[in-house]
Amino acid sequence: MKKILIIVSLGLLLLTSTASAKTAATVNGMKITVKEANKALGVLTKGKMTWSKLPKEGKKQLIDMIAPSKLIAVAAKKQLSSKEKKAALSAYWMQKKLAKIKISDSEAEKAYDKMKKAAKKIKSKTKIPPFDKIKNTLKMQLAQEKVVSKLMKKAKIKLK
């Protein structure tokens, strides 16, 4: 999953690059520019390596990493419906926002205690797992709630 996210992220990074730069390689006739290669290397090596310093085998490996994102972008553009494109874009945007939000263990524990109290109040028969088992899921849920809450505060909803 992490590898797929890296490839997709590299693809999105590369889609924003300009086509006027020097060509490093092509894939199915699509240019991969030196600028795109350097951008990907910057991410992968934290700025320690550039295209010009990379040995030939390293260049081949880098192009092999970049190529799938180019191919995926073209295939997605051709094959996804408008509705699917919107859903993918929304999911990517949400993932990007969630990566920036940090939920502390104490925030998650407060939410967990609240959930346990609510379950007790309604005399729920469902057993709530121990905090350690659901902590990460709970943190993700709280982060999602923060993003959605922020959006809803700015929303101007009018019934007709």
N, C-alpha and C positions, 0 to 999 in steps of 0.2 A: 504494500500500500504506500509506504514511504517513497519507494522508487517511482511509483506512478505519479505521486504528487510532485516529486522533483522534476520529472519529465514534463508534466503539464505546466508547472511553474516556469520552467525554462522556456517552454513554448510561448507562454504569455509574455515573458520578458522579451523574447526574440521578436514577437509580433510587433512590438513597439519600435523596433529599430528601423533606421532608414535604409533604403535600398541603394543609395548613391555611393556607399563605401566600397572598398576593394573586396573582391570575392575570395573567400577562403575555400569554398567548395560548393557543389550543387547537389541537390537531391531531386530526382525526377524533374530536372530543369529549373528548380527553384534555387535561388541564390542563398547561400549562407555567407554573410559578410564577415570580414575580420572583426568589425565592430561587434557583431552578434557573438562571435566566438570569444572575444575578450570579455564581453558582458557575462557570458556563461562561466568563463574561467574565473572571473572576479567573484562570482557566487561560490563556485566550487573550491577555490583555493584561497578565498578571503583576500584577493588582490595580490597574491604572491607570484602569480604566473601570468604571462601574456602569450598571445598567439605566436609572436615572433620568437620567443624564447623556448617554445614548446618543441620537443623533438618530433620527427615525422610520425613515429608510432603514437605519441601522445596526441598529435593532431588528428590522426585517424580515429582514436578512441573518443576524442571530444566530438568529432563530427558524427560518429556513431551514436553518441548521446543526444545530440541536437536533432538529428534527422527524424527520429520518431515524433518529436513535438511538431515539426513542420508537416509531416505526413498526417498526423492526427488532426491538426488544425484544418487542413484542406479537406480531409474526409468528413470532419464534423460540419464544416461549412456547407458541403454538398448534401450530406445525408440527414442532418437533423432538421426537424420541422422548426418553425418559428417558435412554437410553444416549448419545444425541448431546448432550444438555444436560450430562451429566457430563463428556464429552470436551471440550466447549467451555469449561466451567468450569475443568477441569484445565489446558487449554492457556493460558487467560488467567492462571491462578495462576502457572504456570511462567514465562510471559512477564514477569510482574510481578517474580518473584524474580530472573530473569536480568538484568533492567534494573538491579538493585542490585549485582550482582557485577561487579567489575572484575578483569580478568586482564591482567597486565603483558606486555609484549613478551618480557621475559626468561623468564617462566613458559611462554609459548607456545613460545619457542625451545628450552627444556629438553625440553618434550614432543615437539617436532619431532625433536630429536636422538635422543631415546629411540625414537621411531618408526622413524627411519632405521636405528639400531643393530639393532632387532628385525627389520626387513626384511632387513638384511644377514645376520643370524644364521640366519634360515630360508632364505636364498638366494632371496628373492622376485624374480620376474621383473618385477613391477609397478614402474614408474618412479614415484618419489615426486616430486611437483612441487616447485619451489623454495619456500622458506619464505615469501617475499613474496606468492606466489600463494595460499597456503592459510592465512595467518596469521589472518585474521578468522574463518574457518571453525573453525580450531583453537581460537581463543579461545572461541567459542560452545560448542564441544564440551566444553572444560575447565570452563566455567561450568555447563553442564548436569550434568557429572559431580560438581561440588561440591554442587549442589542435591540430586541423587539420593543422594549419599554421606551428606549430613547427615540426610536422611529415613531412610535405612537404618540409621544409627547408633541412631536412636530407635525403630526398629521392633522389635516383639516377635513374632517368627515362631515358630509352633508347628506341627509336623507331626503329623498324626493318622492 
